[in-house]
Amino acid sequence: MIRRAALCFLPLAAFLAASPATAQVMDPGFAGLAGDRSAARVGDALTVLIMEASSASQSARSGSQKDTRLGGSASGGDFDESGALRLEGRYDGRGEASRSGRLMGQITVTVHEVLNNGDMVVVGEQTIAIDGERNRIRLQGRVRRADVSANNTVLSSRLADVEIAYAGHGALSRSASPGFLNRALAWLGLS
């Protein structure tokens, strides 16, 4: 009797093992009936929350001072002369540089490649045009599946080998950059 019951379930087990529904349950990107499917395959979308801040500063100071004095006098009878020569040099140099940047936003990227260890290489680009000014955000990096949240988002700080580029083109960007004459004078060291 037990043997007959086992033979009845054998075809059912083979059917379940080969069915597409079972393959979905075994898929790491499958989240069940009530959840969203997170990115796991090439072509899947994933939202990256960009919250980057950086700052750097550097300062240097050097000073130099030199003082040379030469003096002499001569006298004799009605002759009394004296003279002095003084050379003095001084140098005081100071340099300081500081830079800070902050970029916040979000961009939806596409899984470009899935690596052997399960990490995903993601790539995406977004262009925003406002009043003739075009701003472009481009992102490329590697993300672990474990870092993708339940709502299919990941923080930019959790991406490895990340490259984020933000560039603006338009009248506003052109007016913020120095003109040709200023750049030429700076190149010659005259400004």
C-alpha positions in Angstrom: 0.0 0.0 0.0 2.8 2.4 0.9 4.6 1.5 -2.3 1.5 2.2 -4.4 1.1 5.7 -2.7 4.7 6.5 -3.4 4.2 5.6 -7.1 1.2 8.0 -7.3 3.2 10.9 -5.9 6.2 10.3 -8.2 4.6 11.8 -11.3 3.3 14.7 -9.3 6.8 15.5 -8.0 8.3 15.3 -11.5 5.6 17.7 -12.7 6.3 20.2 -10.0 10.1 20.0 -10.6 9.7 20.8 -14.2 6.9 23.5 -14.0 7.7 27.2 -14.6 5.9 28.1 -11.3 8.4 26.0 -9.4 11.3 27.6 -11.3 10.0 31.1 -10.2 10.0 30.0 -6.5 13.6 28.9 -6.9 14.6 32.2 -8.6 16.4 34.6 -6.2 14.5 37.5 -7.7 11.1 36.0 -6.9 9.4 37.7 -3.9 6.2 35.6 -3.7 2.6 36.6 -4.4 2.4 39.6 -2.1 5.8 41.1 -2.7 7.6 43.0 -5.4 10.2 41.2 -7.4 13.7 42.7 -6.8 16.3 43.0 -9.5 18.2 39.8 -10.1 18.6 39.3 -13.9 20.0 41.2 -16.8 17.6 43.9 -18.0 15.9 44.2 -14.5 15.5 47.8 -13.2 16.8 49.0 -9.8 16.5 52.4 -8.2 19.7 53.9 -6.7 19.3 56.6 -4.0 22.2 58.9 -4.5 23.4 60.6 -1.3 27.1 61.5 -1.7 29.1 64.2 0.1 32.8 64.8 -0.1 35.1 67.5 1.2 38.9 68.0 1.1 41.2 70.8 2.3 44.9 71.5 2.1 47.0 74.3 3.3 50.7 75.1 3.1 52.8 78.0 4.5 56.5 78.8 4.0 58.6 81.7 5.0 62.1 82.9 4.5 64.0 85.9 5.8 67.6 87.1 5.1 69.3 90.2 6.4 72.9 91.1 5.5 74.6 94.2 6.9 78.0 95.7 5.8 79.4 98.7 7.5 82.6 100.6 7.8 84.2 103.8 8.8 87.4 105.7 8.1 88.8 108.6 9.9 92.0 110.6 9.9 92.7 114.3 10.7 89.9 116.4 9.3 88.6 113.3 7.4 85.9 111.4 9.1 83.6 109.3 6.9 81.4 106.3 7.6 79.3 104.2 5.3 76.9 101.3 5.6 75.3 98.9 3.2 72.3 96.8 4.2 70.7 94.1 2.1 67.4 92.6 3.3 65.3 89.9 1.7 62.0 88.5 2.9 59.6 85.9 1.4 56.3 84.8 2.9 54.2 82.3 0.9 50.9 80.8 1.7 48.6 78.5 -0.2 45.2 77.1 0.7 42.8 74.9 -1.2 39.5 73.5 -0.2 36.8 71.7 -2.1 33.5 70.2 -1.1 30.7 68.6 -3.1 27.3 67.2 -2.4 25.0 65.3 -4.7 21.5 64.0 -3.8 19.0 62.4 -6.0 17.7 59.1 -7.3 18.1 57.3 -10.6 16.7 54.1 -12.0 19.4 51.9 -13.5 19.4 48.6 -15.4 21.2 45.4 -14.5 23.8 45.2 -17.3 25.5 42.0 -16.1 25.2 39.4 -13.4 28.6 38.2 -12.1 29.5 34.7 -11.1 29.2 35.6 -7.4 25.7 37.0 -7.9 26.7 40.7 -7.8 25.0 42.8 -10.4 26.7 45.4 -12.6 24.2 48.3 -13.0 24.3 51.2 -15.5 21.9 54.1 -15.9 21.6 57.6 -17.2 19.1 60.4 -16.6 18.8 63.7 -18.4 16.7 66.6 -17.0 16.0 69.7 -19.1 14.8 72.9 -17.3 14.6 76.2 -19.1 17.2 75.3 -21.7 19.6 73.9 -19.1 20.3 70.2 -19.5 21.6 68.2 -16.5 22.8 64.7 -16.9 23.4 62.1 -14.2 25.2 58.9 -15.2 25.9 56.0 -12.8 27.7 52.7 -13.1 28.6 50.3 -10.3 28.4 46.9 -8.8 25.7 46.0 -6.2 25.2 42.9 -4.0 21.7 41.4 -4.0 21.8 41.5 -0.2 22.1 45.3 -0.3 18.9 45.7 -2.4 16.0 46.6 -0.1 12.5 45.1 -0.2 11.3 48.0 -2.3 14.0 47.4 -4.9 16.2 50.3 -4.0 19.8 50.6 -2.9 21.9 53.4 -1.4 24.7 54.7 -3.6 27.1 54.2 -0.7 26.5 50.4 -0.9 27.7 50.2 -4.5 31.2 49.0 -5.2 33.4 50.4 -8.0 30.8 53.1 -8.4 31.2 56.0 -10.9 28.7 58.9 -10.6 29.0 61.7 -13.1 26.8 64.9 -12.9 27.2 67.5 -15.7 25.2 70.5 -16.8 25.0 72.1 -20.2 23.3 75.4 -21.1 23.5 79.1 -20.5 23.7 78.9 -16.8 26.7 76.5 -16.9 28.4 78.6 -19.5 28.0 81.8 -17.4 29.5 80.1 -14.3 32.7 79.1 -16.1 35.5 81.6 -16.9 35.7 83.1 -20.3 38.4 82.4 -22.9 40.5 85.5 -22.0 40.5 84.6 -18.3 41.5 81.0 -19.1 44.3 82.2 -21.4 45.7 84.6 -18.8 45.5 81.9 -16.1 47.3 79.4 -18.4 50.1 82.1 -18.9 50.2 82.6 -15.1 49.1 86.3 -15.4 45.9 86.1 -13.4 
